[in-house]
């Protein structure tokens, strides 16, 4: 029997653990009796009783596997751990908050059985707040500048077959971005639109500042566009400065220099100084990521595991 692995990162999702387990088990056994399954819950340092709920599910169902981190590392680290320890012929990554409808999994599995290596559930619409929806649209349009095949709605809900998963697991780049890694490996890809559901249980851990920080980390890890913009701005600033210098030289020889030149000089110094500080800050962000990468710290540390 072919095996499908479900990888579910968990961070303070105690209210939904039992429900998502029941939904996945029912979906697979009802629609694909010819398939076997495993559900890998990756506890990312939850502070509630998520781990206890996962253990209860495992007592009822041996298909449930547990990986528990020593502390909170990140959702991406939890996904990577699930991917690396999964045994399935296909692996589905989905959120634990039930915003990714479990029914979508059947559509993804059918596309995989039809021969697709990668199946992406692309967010066509989302039942989120206006601010979250707007900022996500802006972020994914910016991502698309560097990754042309990035779907406008973005995706986190994915299916990878064993070949595609092996390719992703072989990557050793620094800060990992699920979307960039999955799109970079190629293979036969199918996009399936879906509606991301409104969160009904608990509260999202992603504040605006965390979302902004995550966006900056991802964008600097996948794009050289900020560096290129800095180069272009530097070039045009230098060109403007050279033109202004020529006009000052001309005015000097024509004895037409203004007596009071303090204001324009200060304006130029302030503008160029501000631009230089911004450029140095962006360069510093890239250097920080290089420093982070060369330390070769593990993506996560496992405190306990069951069934793996």
C-alpha positions, 0 to 999 in steps of 0.5 A: 500500500502507498503511504501518505504522510501528513506533517502538521506543525503545532504551536499552542493548538491544543483545541484543534489537535483531536479534531484535525486528527479525526478529520484526516483519519476520516478523509483518508479511510473514506476516500482512499481505502487503498492508501495507508497514512501517518500523521506526524505532529511536530510540537514546536515548543507549545506552552499549552497542553498541545503535546498531551493532546497529541499523545492522547491521539496516539494512544487511540491511533498508532498512525499518529507520530510525535516529534517534540522540540526542546523549545520554539524554533519556528514553523519552518523548522517544524515543517522541515523536521516533519519532512525529514522524518516522514516515510510517505510516498507523498507528504502533505504539509498543513496547518494545525488551526483548521484554516486549511480545509482537510477536504482539500487533501483528497483533491491533492491526493487525486492529482498526485495519483494522476502523476503530479510530483508537487501539488500546491493549494493556492489561496484564491480567497481568504476569510481573514481580516482586511489588514492580513489579506492586504499585507499578504497580497502586497507581500506575494506580489513582491515575492513574484518580482523575484520568483516569477512562478509564485502564485499571487495568493501564495501557498503553505498547504502542499503535497510533495511526492517522495522524489520532490521531497528528497530534492527539498530535503537535500537543500542546505541553504541558510534561512529556509523558505517553504515556497521558494524551495518548493518552486525552485526544485521544478518537477511537475506542478499542479496548482489547486485554488482553495479558500483559506478558512477563518480561524475559529479556535485560539488566536494567531501567534503572528502579530503584524510585527512578526509577519513583517519580520518574517517577510523581511527574512524571506525576501532577503533570503530569496531576492537580490532586488534590494541590492540592485535597487541600492546600486541603481539609486547609487548610480543615479545619485552619483549622476545627479551629484556630478551634474550638480557639480558641473553646474556649480563649476560653471557658476563659479567661472561665471562669477555667479555663485550664491553667497548663501549656499548653506541650505542646499548643501545641508539638504544634499548632505542629509539626503545622501547621508540618509540613503547611505545609512539605509544602504548600509542597513540592507547590506548589514541584513545580508551579512547577518544572514551569511554569518548565521549560515556559516555557524551551521547551527541545527534547524531544531533540537528534538526533546522527545519523539514517538513512533518515528 
